[in-house]
Amino acid sequence: VIARYGRDRLDLSVKNAAPGVLVVTNSYSPHWRCRADGAEVPIFPAYGAFWGVYLDKPAREVSFSYEPPYRLF
């Protein structure tokens, strides 16, 4: 479930009973960061273009934030 969607942030409420891969169909960029239940999780390019995150344990809140090396206006 999408809890928040903005230009530099995406918050999801998820239910996964077992380890798995979460794929989000937003364009991959190395400047995005992910946190699952507060712990940082690496993002990898899924299918060559999207965000992939491996959730090794059940998670409830997954947040993505855009943190480029330059300032957004």
Predicted model as a PDB file, atoms N, CA, C, CB and O in Angstrom, pLDDT in the B-factor column:
MODEL        1                                                                  
ATOM      1  N   VAL A   1       0.852  -1.168   0.000  1.00 91.00           N  
ATOM      2  CA  VAL A   1       0.000   0.000   0.000  1.00 91.00           C  
ATOM      3  C   VAL A   1       0.902   1.236   0.000  1.00 91.00           C  
ATOM      4  CB  VAL A   1      -0.972  -0.005   1.228  1.00 91.00           C  
ATOM      5  O   VAL A   1       1.864   1.311   0.764  1.00 91.00           O  
ATOM      6  N   ILE A   2       0.587   2.191  -0.852  1.00 92.00           N  
ATOM      7  CA  ILE A   2       1.358   3.437  -0.895  1.00 92.00           C  
ATOM      8  C   ILE A   2       0.865   4.353   0.219  1.00 92.00           C  
ATOM      9  CB  ILE A   2       1.230   4.137  -2.290  1.00 92.00           C  
ATOM     10  O   ILE A   2      -0.300   4.750   0.238  1.00 92.00           O  
ATOM     11  N   ALA A   3       1.754   4.684   1.140  1.00 93.00           N  
ATOM     12  CA  ALA A   3       1.415   5.583   2.240  1.00 93.00           C  
ATOM     13  C   ALA A   3       1.726   7.031   1.875  1.00 93.00           C  
ATOM     14  CB  ALA A   3       2.172   5.184   3.511  1.00 93.00           C  
ATOM     15  O   ALA A   3       1.028   7.952   2.300  1.00 93.00           O  
ATOM     16  N   ARG A   4       2.791   7.225   1.075  1.00 94.00           N  
ATOM     17  CA  ARG A   4       3.179   8.577   0.653  1.00 94.00           C  
ATOM     18  C   ARG A   4       3.937   8.461  -0.656  1.00 94.00           C  
ATOM     19  CB  ARG A   4       4.048   9.298   1.745  1.00 94.00           C  
ATOM     20  O   ARG A   4       4.784   7.583  -0.819  1.00 94.00           O  
ATOM     21  N   TYR A   5       3.625   9.362  -1.597  1.00 93.00           N  
ATOM     22  CA  TYR A   5       4.319   9.370  -2.881  1.00 93.00           C  
ATOM     23  C   TYR A   5       4.628  10.811  -3.252  1.00 93.00           C  
ATOM     24  CB  TYR A   5       3.469   8.677  -3.990  1.00 93.00           C  
ATOM     25  O   TYR A   5       3.718  11.622  -3.425  1.00 93.00           O  
ATOM     26  N   GLY A   6       5.895  11.128  -3.374  1.00 93.00           N  
ATOM     27  CA  GLY A   6       6.314  12.469  -3.755  1.00 93.00           C  
ATOM     28  C   GLY A   6       7.489  12.402  -4.699  1.00 93.00           C  
ATOM     29  O   GLY A   6       7.949  11.314  -5.045  1.00 93.00           O  
ATOM     30  N   ARG A   7       7.981  13.554  -5.122  1.00 90.00           N  
ATOM     31  CA  ARG A   7       9.071  13.583  -6.105  1.00 90.00           C  
ATOM     32  C   ARG A   7      10.377  13.024  -5.555  1.00 90.00           C  
ATOM     33  CB  ARG A   7       9.295  14.999  -6.584  1.00 90.00           C  
ATOM     34  O   ARG A   7      11.214  12.541  -6.318  1.00 90.00           O  
ATOM     35  N   ASP A   8      10.560  13.085  -4.236  1.00 92.00           N  
ATOM     36  CA  ASP A   8      11.810  12.610  -3.653  1.00 92.00           C  
ATOM     37  C   ASP A   8      11.600  11.631  -2.496  1.00 92.00           C  
ATOM     38  CB  ASP A   8      12.621  13.783  -3.177  1.00 92.00           C  
ATOM     39  O   ASP A   8      12.515  11.385  -1.710  1.00 92.00           O  
ATOM     40  N   ARG A   9      10.383  11.074  -2.397  1.00 96.00           N  
ATOM     41  CA  ARG A   9      10.091  10.147  -1.292  1.00 96.00           C  
ATOM     42  C   ARG A   9       8.958   9.207  -1.679  1.00 96.00           C  
ATOM     43  CB  ARG A   9       9.723  10.926  -0.003  1.00 96.00           C  
ATOM     44  O   ARG A   9       7.999   9.601  -2.342  1.00 96.00           O  
ATOM     45  N   LEU A  10       9.087   7.964  -1.253  1.00 96.00           N  
ATOM     46  CA  LEU A  10       8.033   6.970  -1.425  1.00 96.00           C  
ATOM     47  C   LEU A  10       8.004   6.118  -0.170  1.00 96.00           C  
ATOM     48  CB  LEU A  10       8.262   6.092  -2.707  1.00 96.00           C  
ATOM     49  O   LEU A  10       9.005   5.496   0.185  1.00 96.00           O  
ATOM     50  N   ASP A  11       6.863   6.085   0.503  1.00 97.00           N  
ATOM     51  CA  ASP A  11       6.685   5.271   1.694  1.00 97.00           C  
ATOM     52  C   ASP A  11       5.636   4.209   1.393  1.00 97.00           C  
ATOM     53  CB  ASP A  11       6.271   6.142   2.922  1.00 97.00           C  
ATOM     54  O   ASP A  11       4.549   4.509   0.898  1.00 97.00           O  
ATOM     55  N   LEU A  12       5.985   2.952   1.704  1.00 96.00           N  
ATOM     56  CA  LEU A  12       5.091   1.830   1.454  1.00 96.00           C  
ATOM     57  C   LEU A  12       4.800   1.091   2.751  1.00 96.00           C  
ATOM     58  CB  LEU A  12       5.695   0.874   0.415  1.00 96.00           C  
ATOM     59  O   LEU A  12       5.650   1.001   3.636  1.00 96.00           O  
ATOM     60  N   SER A  13       3.604   0.574   2.845  1.00 93.00           N  
ATOM     61  CA  SER A  13       3.228  -0.333   3.912  1.00 93.00           C  
ATOM     62  C   SER A  13       3.118  -1.697   3.254  1.00 93.00           C  
ATOM     63  CB  SER A  13       1.877   0.101   4.632  1.00 93.00           C  
ATOM     64  O   SER A  13       2.299  -1.889   2.355  1.00 93.00           O  
ATOM     65  N   VAL A  14       3.945  -2.656   3.698  1.00 91.00           N  
ATOM     66  CA  VAL A  14       4.001  -3.965   3.032  1.00 91.00           C  
ATOM     67  C   VAL A  14       3.723  -5.098   4.018  1.00 91.00           C  
ATOM     68  CB  VAL A  14       5.373  -4.173   2.371  1.00 91.00           C  
ATOM     69  O   VAL A  14       3.865  -4.943   5.230  1.00 91.00           O  
ATOM     70  N   LYS A  15       3.328  -6.222   3.470  1.00 88.00           N  
ATOM     71  CA  LYS A  15       3.153  -7.458   4.242  1.00 88.00           C  
ATOM     72  C   LYS A  15       3.871  -8.565   3.488  1.00 88.00           C  
ATOM     73  CB  LYS A  15       1.625  -7.808   4.458  1.00 88.00           C  
ATOM     74  O   LYS A  15       3.415  -9.003   2.432  1.00 88.00           O  
ATOM     75  N   ASN A  16       4.976  -9.008   4.022  1.00 86.00           N  
ATOM     76  CA  ASN A  16       5.664 -10.161   3.443  1.00 86.00           C  
ATOM     77  C   ASN A  16       5.930 -11.152   4.568  1.00 86.00           C  
ATOM     78  CB  ASN A  16       7.002  -9.740   2.724  1.00 86.00           C  
ATOM     79  O   ASN A  16       6.589 -10.823   5.554  1.00 86.00           O  
ATOM     80  N   ALA A  17       5.423 -12.343   4.415  1.00 86.00           N  
ATOM     81  CA  ALA A  17       5.546 -13.357   5.464  1.00 86.00           C  
ATOM     82  C   ALA A  17       6.883 -14.089   5.413  1.00 86.00           C  
ATOM     83  CB  ALA A  17       4.415 -14.359   5.349  1.00 86.00           C  
ATOM     84  O   ALA A  17       7.262 -14.770   6.366  1.00 86.00           O  
ATOM     85  N   ALA A  18       7.590 -13.947   4.305  1.00 88.00           N  
ATOM     86  CA  ALA A  18       8.861 -14.658   4.119  1.00 88.00           C  
ATOM     87  C   ALA A  18       9.822 -13.752   3.360  1.00 88.00           C  
ATOM     88  CB  ALA A  18       8.651 -16.009   3.355  1.00 88.00           C  
ATOM     89  O   ALA A  18       9.399 -12.749   2.786  1.00 88.00           O  
ATOM     90  N   PRO A  19      11.106 -14.089   3.348  1.00 90.00           N  
ATOM     91  CA  PRO A  19      12.065 -13.305   2.567  1.00 90.00           C  
ATOM     92  C   PRO A  19      11.666 -13.254   1.089  1.00 90.00           C  
ATOM     93  CB  PRO A  19      13.476 -13.893   2.711  1.00 90.00           C  
ATOM     94  O   PRO A  19      11.071 -14.191   0.558  1.00 90.00           O  
ATOM     95  N   GLY A  20      12.007 -12.146   0.446  1.00 91.00           N  
ATOM     96  CA  GLY A  20      11.683 -11.996  -0.969  1.00 91.00           C  
ATOM     97  C   GLY A  20      12.234 -10.699  -1.525  1.00 91.00           C  
ATOM     98  O   GLY A  20      12.924  -9.950  -0.833  1.00 91.00           O  
ATOM     99  N   VAL A  21      11.921 -10.447  -2.773  1.00 94.00           N  
ATOM    100  CA  VAL A  21      12.378  -9.244  -3.468  1.00 94.00           C  
ATOM    101  C   VAL A  21      11.173  -8.347  -3.714  1.00 94.00           C  
ATOM    102  CB  VAL A  21      13.099  -9.599  -4.812  1.00 94.00           C  
ATOM    103  O   VAL A  21      10.151  -8.788  -4.239  1.00 94.00           O  
ATOM    104  N   LEU A  22      11.310  -7.084  -3.329  1.00 94.00           N  
ATOM    105  CA  LEU A  22      10.317  -6.069  -3.628  1.00 94.00           C  
ATOM    106  C   LEU A  22      10.797  -5.323  -4.863  1.00 94.00           C  
ATOM    107  CB  LEU A  22      10.093  -5.097  -2.415  1.00 94.00           C  
ATOM    108  O   LEU A  22      11.916  -4.809  -4.873  1.00 94.00           O  
ATOM    109  N   VAL A  23       9.972  -5.254  -5.909  1.00 95.00           N  
ATOM    110  CA  VAL A  23      10.316  -4.524  -7.126  1.00 95.00           C  
ATOM    111  C   VAL A  23       9.360  -3.353  -7.260  1.00 95.00           C  
ATOM    112  CB  VAL A  23      10.256  -5.446  -8.385  1.00 95.00           C  
ATOM    113  O   VAL A  23       8.142  -3.527  -7.216  1.00 95.00           O  
ATOM    114  N   VAL A  24       9.914  -2.165  -7.423  1.00 95.00           N  
ATOM    115  CA  VAL A  24       9.134  -0.947  -7.625  1.00 95.00           C  
ATOM    116  C   VAL A  24       9.448  -0.451  -9.027  1.00 95.00           C  
ATOM    117  CB  VAL A  24       9.457   0.151  -6.532  1.00 95.00           C  
ATOM    118  O   VAL A  24      10.617  -0.313  -9.387  1.00 95.00           O  
ATOM    119  N   THR A  25       8.420  -0.182  -9.822  1.00 94.00           N  
ATOM    120  CA  THR A  25       8.633   0.184 -11.221  1.00 94.00           C  
ATOM    121  C   THR A  25       8.875   1.675 -11.405  1.00 94.00           C  
ATOM    122  CB  THR A  25       7.447  -0.240 -12.051  1.00 94.00           C  
ATOM    123  O   THR A  25       8.269   2.308 -12.270  1.00 94.00           O  
ATOM    124  N   ASN A  26       9.752   2.227 -10.598  1.00 92.00           N  
ATOM    125  CA  ASN A  26      10.301   3.568 -10.810  1.00 92.00           C  
ATOM    126  C   ASN A  26      11.682   3.384 -11.415  1.00 92.00           C  
ATOM    127  CB  ASN A  26      10.361   4.407  -9.466  1.00 92.00           C  
ATOM    128  O   ASN A  26      12.325   2.361 -11.180  1.00 92.00           O  
ATOM    129  N   SER A  27      12.148   4.352 -12.185  1.00 91.00           N  
ATOM    130  CA  SER A  27      13.453   4.249 -12.838  1.00 91.00           C  
ATOM    131  C   SER A  27      14.582   4.207 -11.828  1.00 91.00           C  
ATOM    132  CB  SER A  27      13.659   5.410 -13.790  1.00 91.00           C  
ATOM    133  O   SER A  27      14.625   5.002 -10.889  1.00 91.00           O  
ATOM    134  N   TYR A  28      15.499   3.267 -12.033  1.00 91.00           N  
ATOM    135  CA  TYR A  28      16.629   3.097 -11.127  1.00 91.00           C  
ATOM    136  C   TYR A  28      17.586   4.285 -11.212  1.00 91.00           C  
ATOM    137  CB  TYR A  28      17.373   1.797 -11.443  1.00 91.00           C  
ATOM    138  O   TYR A  28      17.863   4.790 -12.300  1.00 91.00           O  
ATOM    139  N   SER A  29      18.079   4.719 -10.076  1.00 91.00           N  
ATOM    140  CA  SER A  29      19.127   5.725  -9.964  1.00 91.00           C  
ATOM    141  C   SER A  29      19.920   5.389  -8.706  1.00 91.00           C  
ATOM    142  CB  SER A  29      18.535   7.195  -9.910  1.00 91.00           C  
ATOM    143  O   SER A  29      19.325   5.018  -7.694  1.00 91.00           O  
ATOM    144  N   PRO A  30      21.243   5.507  -8.741  1.00 91.00           N  
ATOM    145  CA  PRO A  30      22.028   5.202  -7.552  1.00 91.00           C  
ATOM    146  C   PRO A  30      21.843   6.209  -6.419  1.00 91.00           C  
ATOM    147  CB  PRO A  30      23.473   5.130  -7.916  1.00 91.00           C  
ATOM    148  O   PRO A  30      22.378   6.013  -5.328  1.00 91.00           O  
ATOM    149  N   HIS A  31      21.097   7.276  -6.664  1.00 93.00           N  
ATOM    150  CA  HIS A  31      20.902   8.310  -5.642  1.00 93.00           C  
ATOM    151  C   HIS A  31      19.691   8.048  -4.747  1.00 93.00           C  
ATOM    152  CB  HIS A  31      20.750   9.657  -6.305  1.00 93.00           C  
ATOM    153  O   HIS A  31      19.440   8.812  -3.815  1.00 93.00           O  
ATOM    154  N   TRP A  32      18.947   6.992  -5.015  1.00 95.00           N  
ATOM    155  CA  TRP A  32      17.844   6.620  -4.139  1.00 95.00           C  
ATOM    156  C   TRP A  32      18.376   5.769  -2.998  1.00 95.00           C  
ATOM    157  CB  TRP A  32      16.741   5.865  -4.921  1.00 95.00           C  
ATOM    158  O   TRP A  32      19.305   4.983  -3.187  1.00 95.00           O  
ATOM    159  N   ARG A  33      17.793   5.920  -1.816  1.00 97.00           N  
ATOM    160  CA  ARG A  33      18.139   5.144  -0.632  1.00 97.00           C  
ATOM    161  C   ARG A  33      16.873   4.455  -0.130  1.00 97.00           C  
ATOM    162  CB  ARG A  33      18.771   6.051   0.481  1.00 97.00           C  
ATOM    163  O   ARG A  33      15.764   4.945  -0.345  1.00 97.00           O  
ATOM    164  N   CYS A  34      17.043   3.324   0.534  1.00 97.00           N  
ATOM    165  CA  CYS A  34      15.897   2.565   1.039  1.00 97.00           C  
ATOM    166  C   CYS A  34      16.117   2.195   2.494  1.00 97.00           C  
ATOM    167  CB  CYS A  34      15.662   1.299   0.194  1.00 97.00           C  
ATOM    168  O   CYS A  34      17.230   1.884   2.918  1.00 97.00           O  
ATOM    169  N   ARG A  35      15.022   2.235   3.249  1.00 96.00           N  
ATOM    170  CA  ARG A  35      15.023   1.769   4.639  1.00 96.00           C  
ATOM    171  C   ARG A  35      13.808   0.858   4.809  1.00 96.00           C  
ATOM    172  CB  ARG A  35      14.990   2.980   5.666  1.00 96.00           C  
ATOM    173  O   ARG A  35      12.692   1.207   4.425  1.00 96.00           O  
ATOM    174  N   ALA A  36      14.048  -0.314   5.392  1.00 93.00           N  
ATOM    175  CA  ALA A  36      12.971  -1.253   5.701  1.00 93.00           C  
ATOM    176  C   ALA A  36      12.891  -1.364   7.216  1.00 93.00           C  
ATOM    177  CB  ALA A  36      13.211  -2.662   5.031  1.00 93.00           C  
ATOM    178  O   ALA A  36      13.821  -1.846   7.862  1.00 93.00           O  
ATOM    179  N   ASP A  37      11.784  -0.920   7.771  1.00 91.00           N  
ATOM    180  CA  ASP A  37      11.606  -0.869   9.235  1.00 91.00           C  
ATOM    181  C   ASP A  37      12.783  -0.173   9.917  1.00 91.00           C  
ATOM    182  CB  ASP A  37      11.441  -2.293   9.804  1.00 91.00           C  
ATOM    183  O   ASP A  37      13.230  -0.597  10.983  1.00 91.00           O  
ATOM    184  N   GLY A  38      13.280   0.894   9.298  1.00 92.00           N  
ATOM    185  CA  GLY A  38      14.338   1.714   9.879  1.00 92.00           C  
ATOM    186  C   GLY A  38      15.758   1.305   9.527  1.00 92.00           C  
ATOM    187  O   GLY A  38      16.683   2.088   9.741  1.00 92.00           O  
ATOM    188  N   ALA A  39      15.963   0.112   8.997  1.00 94.00           N  
ATOM    189  CA  ALA A  39      17.305  -0.359   8.649  1.00 94.00           C  
ATOM    190  C   ALA A  39      17.580  -0.121   7.167  1.00 94.00           C  
ATOM    191  CB  ALA A  39      17.464  -1.859   8.990  1.00 94.00           C  
ATOM    192  O   ALA A  39      16.742  -0.422   6.318  1.00 94.00           O  
ATOM    193  N   GLU A  40      18.760   0.423   6.859  1.00 95.00           N  
ATOM    194  CA  GLU A  40      19.099   0.678   5.463  1.00 95.00           C  
ATOM    195  C   GLU A  40      19.251  -0.629   4.699  1.00 95.00           C  
ATOM    196  CB  GLU A  40      20.386   1.502   5.363  1.00 95.00           C  
ATOM    197  O   GLU A  40      19.856  -1.588   5.179  1.00 95.00           O  
ATOM    198  N   VAL A  41      18.684  -0.641   3.495  1.00 95.00           N  
ATOM    199  CA  VAL A  41      18.702  -1.816   2.619  1.00 95.00           C  
ATOM    200  C   VAL A  41      19.192  -1.345   1.250  1.00 95.00           C  
ATOM    201  CB  VAL A  41      17.269  -2.502   2.523  1.00 95.00           C  
ATOM    202  O   VAL A  41      18.701  -0.335   0.746  1.00 95.00           O  
ATOM    203  N   PRO A  42      20.149  -2.051   0.632  1.00 96.00           N  
ATOM    204  CA  PRO A  42      20.621  -1.621  -0.689  1.00 96.00           C  
ATOM    205  C   PRO A  42      19.560  -1.811  -1.772  1.00 96.00           C  
ATOM    206  CB  PRO A  42      21.881  -2.389  -1.067  1.00 96.00           C  
ATOM    207  O   PRO A  42      18.771  -2.756  -1.737  1.00 96.00           O  
ATOM    208  N   ILE A  43      19.564  -0.892  -2.731  1.00 96.00           N  
ATOM    209  CA  ILE A  43      18.686  -0.973  -3.900  1.00 96.00           C  
ATOM    210  C   ILE A  43      19.539  -1.450  -5.067  1.00 96.00           C  
ATOM    211  CB  ILE A  43      17.996   0.417  -4.217  1.00 96.00           C  
ATOM    212  O   ILE A  43      20.652  -0.966  -5.270  1.00 96.00           O  
ATOM    213  N   PHE A  44      19.014  -2.399  -5.831  1.00 95.00           N  
ATOM    214  CA  PHE A  44      19.717  -2.865  -7.017  1.00 95.00           C  
ATOM    215  C   PHE A  44      18.812  -2.694  -8.232  1.00 95.00           C  
ATOM    216  CB  PHE A  44      20.158  -4.346  -6.858  1.00 95.00           C  
ATOM    217  O   PHE A  44      17.590  -2.654  -8.086  1.00 95.00           O  
ATOM    218  N   PRO A  45      19.395  -2.592  -9.441  1.00 94.00           N  
ATOM    219  CA  PRO A  45      18.555  -2.444 -10.637  1.00 94.00           C  
ATOM    220  C   PRO A  45      17.852  -3.766 -10.963  1.00 94.00           C  
ATOM    221  CB  PRO A  45      19.406  -1.976 -11.846  1.00 94.00           C  
ATOM    222  O   PRO A  45      18.497  -4.738 -11.357  1.00 94.00           O  
ATOM    223  N   ALA A  46      16.548  -3.793 -10.799  1.00 94.00           N  
ATOM    224  CA  ALA A  46      15.751  -4.979 -11.105  1.00 94.00           C  
ATOM    225  C   ALA A  46      15.315  -4.922 -12.566  1.00 94.00           C  
ATOM    226  CB  ALA A  46      14.513  -5.083 -10.161  1.00 94.00           C  
ATOM    227  O   ALA A  46      14.825  -3.896 -13.037  1.00 94.00           O  
ATOM    228  N   TYR A  47      15.494  -6.007 -13.260  1.00 93.00           N  
ATOM    229  CA  TYR A  47      15.155  -6.076 -14.682  1.00 93.00           C  
ATOM    230  C   TYR A  47      15.879  -4.996 -15.478  1.00 93.00           C  
ATOM    231  CB  TYR A  47      13.644  -5.943 -14.876  1.00 93.00           C  
ATOM    232  O   TYR A  47      15.411  -4.593 -16.543  1.00 93.00           O  
ATOM    233  N   GLY A  48      17.014  -4.525 -14.972  1.00 90.00           N  
ATOM    234  CA  GLY A  48      17.835  -3.549 -15.662  1.00 90.00           C  
ATOM    235  C   GLY A  48      17.359  -2.119 -15.593  1.00 90.00           C  
ATOM    236  O   GLY A  48      18.062  -1.224 -16.062  1.00 90.00           O  
ATOM    237  N   ALA A  49      16.177  -1.861 -15.019  1.00 92.00           N  
ATOM    238  CA  ALA A  49      15.643  -0.502 -15.071  1.00 92.00           C  
ATOM    239  C   ALA A  49      14.919  -0.043 -13.813  1.00 92.00           C  
ATOM    240  CB  ALA A  49      14.720  -0.391 -16.211  1.00 92.00           C  
ATOM    241  O   ALA A  49      14.792   1.161 -13.589  1.00 92.00           O  
ATOM    242  N   PHE A  50      14.445  -0.958 -12.993  1.00 96.00           N  
ATOM    243  CA  PHE A  50      13.594  -0.597 -11.864  1.00 96.00           C  
ATOM    244  C   PHE A  50      14.328  -0.755 -10.542  1.00 96.00           C  
ATOM    245  CB  PHE A  50      12.332  -1.444 -11.862  1.00 96.00           C  
ATOM    246  O   PHE A  50      15.500  -1.131 -10.520  1.00 96.00           O  
ATOM    247  N   TRP A  51      13.640  -0.469  -9.432  1.00 95.00           N  
ATOM    248  CA  TRP A  51      14.232  -0.633  -8.104  1.00 95.00           C  
ATOM    249  C   TRP A  51      13.973  -2.053  -7.625  1.00 95.00           C  
ATOM    250  CB  TRP A  51      13.656   0.406  -7.093  1.00 95.00           C  
ATOM    251  O   TRP A  51      12.854  -2.558  -7.713  1.00 95.00           O  
ATOM    252  N   GLY A  52      15.005  -2.679  -7.126  1.00 96.00           N  
ATOM    253  CA  GLY A  52      14.862  -3.978  -6.488  1.00 96.00           C  
ATOM    254  C   GLY A  52      15.429  -3.895  -5.083  1.00 96.00           C  
ATOM    255  O   GLY A  52      16.500  -3.325  -4.874  1.00 96.00           O  
ATOM    256  N   VAL A  53      14.719  -4.457  -4.125  1.00 96.00           N  
ATOM    257  CA  VAL A  53      15.158  -4.473  -2.734  1.00 96.00           C  
ATOM    258  C   VAL A  53      14.927  -5.882  -2.192  1.00 96.00           C  
ATOM    259  CB  VAL A  53      14.396  -3.392  -1.874  1.00 96.00           C  
ATOM    260  O   VAL A  53      13.815  -6.406  -2.271  1.00 96.00           O  
ATOM    261  N   TYR A  54      15.967  -6.489  -1.645  1.00 94.00           N  
ATOM    262  CA  TYR A  54      15.820  -7.804  -1.033  1.00 94.00           C  
ATOM    263  C   TYR A  54      15.425  -7.621   0.427  1.00 94.00           C  
ATOM    264  CB  TYR A  54      17.133  -8.634  -1.157  1.00 94.00           C  
ATOM    265  O   TYR A  54      16.151  -7.009   1.210  1.00 94.00           O  
ATOM    266  N   LEU A  55      14.274  -8.158   0.774  1.00 92.00           N  
ATOM    267  CA  LEU A  55      13.796  -8.101   2.153  1.00 92.00           C  
ATOM    268  C   LEU A  55      14.035  -9.482   2.757  1.00 92.00           C  
ATOM    269  CB  LEU A  55      12.265  -7.682   2.233  1.00 92.00           C  
ATOM    270  O   LEU A  55      13.299 -10.428   2.473  1.00 92.00           O  
ATOM    271  N   ASP A  56      15.072  -9.591   3.596  1.00 87.00           N  
ATOM    272  CA  ASP A  56      15.455 -10.896   4.138  1.00 87.00           C  
ATOM    273  C   ASP A  56      14.622 -11.336   5.335  1.00 87.00           C  
ATOM    274  CB  ASP A  56      16.895 -10.867   4.530  1.00 87.00           C  
ATOM    275  O   ASP A  56      14.777 -12.455   5.825  1.00 87.00           O  
ATOM    276  N   LYS A  57      13.743 -10.462   5.804  1.00 84.00           N  
ATOM    277  CA  LYS A  57      12.826 -10.811   6.894  1.00 84.00           C  
ATOM    278  C   LYS A  57      11.545 -10.014   6.699  1.00 84.00           C  
ATOM    279  CB  LYS A  57      13.465 -10.523   8.305  1.00 84.00           C  
ATOM    280  O   LYS A  57      11.543  -9.043   5.942  1.00 84.00           O  
ATOM    281  N   PRO A  58      10.473 -10.387   7.347  1.00 83.00           N  
ATOM    282  CA  PRO A  58       9.231  -9.635   7.189  1.00 83.00           C  
ATOM    283  C   PRO A  58       9.416  -8.152   7.517  1.00 83.00           C  
ATOM    284  CB  PRO A  58       8.146 -10.230   8.076  1.00 83.00           C  
ATOM    285  O   PRO A  58      10.088  -7.800   8.487  1.00 83.00           O  
ATOM    286  N   ALA A  59       8.822  -7.306   6.713  1.00 80.00           N  
ATOM    287  CA  ALA A  59       8.909  -5.853   6.912  1.00 80.00           C  
ATOM    288  C   ALA A  59       7.501  -5.271   6.895  1.00 80.00           C  
ATOM    289  CB  ALA A  59       9.802  -5.181   5.813  1.00 80.00           C  
ATOM    290  O   ALA A  59       6.590  -5.830   6.284  1.00 80.00           O  
ATOM    291  N   ARG A  60       7.341  -4.154   7.567  1.00 88.00           N  
ATOM    292  CA  ARG A  60       6.050  -3.478   7.573  1.00 88.00           C  
ATOM    293  C   ARG A  60       6.104  -2.133   6.871  1.00 88.00           C  
ATOM    294  CB  ARG A  60       5.568  -3.294   8.989  1.00 88.00           C  
ATOM    295  O   ARG A  60       5.166  -1.751   6.172  1.00 88.00           O  
ATOM    296  N   GLU A  61       7.207  -1.417   7.060  1.00 94.00           N  
ATOM    297  CA  GLU A  61       7.351  -0.088   6.468  1.00 94.00           C  
ATOM    298  C   GLU A  61       8.617  -0.060   5.620  1.00 94.00           C  
ATOM    299  CB  GLU A  61       7.396   1.017   7.568  1.00 94.00           C  
ATOM    300  O   GLU A  61       9.707  -0.364   6.105  1.00 94.00           O  
ATOM    301  N   VAL A  62       8.464   0.305   4.358  1.00 96.00           N  
ATOM    302  CA  VAL A  62       9.608   0.450   3.454  1.00 96.00           C  
ATOM    303  C   VAL A  62       9.564   1.865   2.905  1.00 96.00           C  
ATOM    304  CB  VAL A  62       9.582  -0.623   2.289  1.00 96.00           C  
ATOM    305  O   VAL A  62       8.556   2.289   2.340  1.00 96.00           O  
ATOM    306  N   SER A  63      10.662   2.597   3.072  1.00 97.00           N  
ATOM    307  CA  SER A  63      10.720   3.991   2.641  1.00 97.00           C  
ATOM    308  C   SER A  63      11.882   4.182   1.675  1.00 97.00           C  
ATOM    309  CB  SER A  63      10.862   4.939   3.855  1.00 97.00           C  
ATOM    310  O   SER A  63      12.981   3.672   1.893  1.00 97.00           O  
ATOM    311  N   PHE A  64      11.619   4.922   0.612  1.00 97.00           N  
ATOM    312  CA  PHE A  64      12.639   5.291  -0.358  1.00 97.00           C  
ATOM    313  C   PHE A  64      12.787   6.808  -0.320  1.00 97.00           C  
ATOM    314  CB  PHE A  64      12.274   4.788  -1.799  1.00 97.00           C  
ATOM    315  O   PHE A  64      11.793   7.530  -0.254  1.00 97.00           O  
ATOM    316  N   SER A  65      14.019   7.285  -0.362  1.00 96.00           N  
ATOM    317  CA  SER A  65      14.256   8.727  -0.398  1.00 96.00           C  
ATOM    318  C   SER A  65      15.339   9.023  -1.425  1.00 96.00           C  
ATOM    319  CB  SER A  65      14.662   9.268   1.007  1.00 96.00           C  
ATOM    320  O   SER A  65      16.304   8.272  -1.567  1.00 96.00           O  
ATOM    321  N   TYR A  66      15.161  10.126  -2.134  1.00 93.00           N  
ATOM    322  CA  TYR A  66      16.099  10.547  -3.172  1.00 93.00           C  
ATOM    323  C   TYR A  66      17.118  11.482  -2.535  1.00 93.00           C  
ATOM    324  CB  TYR A  66      15.358  11.246  -4.366  1.00 93.00           C  
ATOM    325  O   TYR A  66      16.764  12.535  -2.004  1.00 93.00           O  
ATOM    326  N   GLU A  67      18.385  11.088  -2.592  1.00 90.00           N  
ATOM    327  CA  GLU A  67      19.467  11.862  -1.966  1.00 90.00           C  
ATOM    328  C   GLU A  67      20.601  12.092  -2.959  1.00 90.00           C  
ATOM    329  CB  GLU A  67      20.000  11.139  -0.706  1.00 90.00           C  
ATOM    330  O   GLU A  67      21.657  11.466  -2.864  1.00 90.00           O  
ATOM    331  N   PRO A  68      20.371  13.004  -3.922  1.00 89.00           N  
ATOM    332  CA  PRO A  68      21.411  13.267  -4.921  1.00 89.00           C  
ATOM    333  C   PRO A  68      22.558  14.093  -4.331  1.00 89.00           C  
ATOM    334  CB  PRO A  68      20.810  13.995  -6.131  1.00 89.00           C  
ATOM    335  O   PRO A  68      22.407  14.696  -3.269  1.00 89.00           O  
ATOM    336  N   PRO A  69      23.701  14.119  -5.019  1.00 87.00           N  
ATOM    337  CA  PRO A  69      24.836  14.898  -4.524  1.00 87.00           C  
ATOM    338  C   PRO A  69      24.683  16.400  -4.768  1.00 87.00           C  
ATOM    339  CB  PRO A  69      26.107  14.409  -5.174  1.00 87.00           C  
ATOM    340  O   PRO A  69      25.608  17.165  -4.495  1.00 87.00           O  
ATOM    341  N   TYR A  70      23.548  16.823  -5.270  1.00 84.00           N  
ATOM    342  CA  TYR A  70      23.277  18.236  -5.517  1.00 84.00           C  
ATOM    343  C   TYR A  70      21.955  18.592  -4.835  1.00 84.00           C  
ATOM    344  CB  TYR A  70      23.226  18.547  -7.058  1.00 84.00           C  
ATOM    345  O   TYR A  70      21.238  17.705  -4.371  1.00 84.00           O  
ATOM    346  N   ARG A  71      21.640  19.848  -4.776  1.00 74.00           N  
ATOM    347  CA  ARG A  71      20.443  20.306  -4.071  1.00 74.00           C  
ATOM    348  C   ARG A  71      19.230  20.361  -4.994  1.00 74.00           C  
ATOM    349  CB  ARG A  71      20.687  21.678  -3.458  1.00 74.00           C  
ATOM    350  O   ARG A  71      19.323  20.850  -6.120  1.00 74.00           O  
ATOM    351  N   LEU A  72      18.095  19.860  -4.518  1.00 62.00           N  
ATOM    352  CA  LEU A  72      16.838  19.973  -5.242  1.00 62.00           C  
ATOM    353  C   LEU A  72      16.153  21.278  -4.843  1.00 62.00           C  
ATOM    354  CB  LEU A  72      15.917  18.751  -4.958  1.00 62.00           C  
ATOM    355  O   LEU A  72      16.229  21.686  -3.684  1.00 62.00           O  
ATOM    356  N   PHE A  73      15.494  21.926  -5.780  1.00 63.00           N  
ATOM    357  CA  PHE A  73      14.779  23.167  -5.494  1.00 63.00           C  
ATOM    358  C   PHE A  73      13.310  22.918  -5.357  1.00 63.00           C  
ATOM    359  CB  PHE A  73      15.026  24.193  -6.571  1.00 63.00           C  
ATOM    360  O   PHE A  73      12.545  23.852  -5.114  1.00 63.00           O  
TER     361      PHE A  73                                                      
ENDMDL                                                                          
END                                                                             
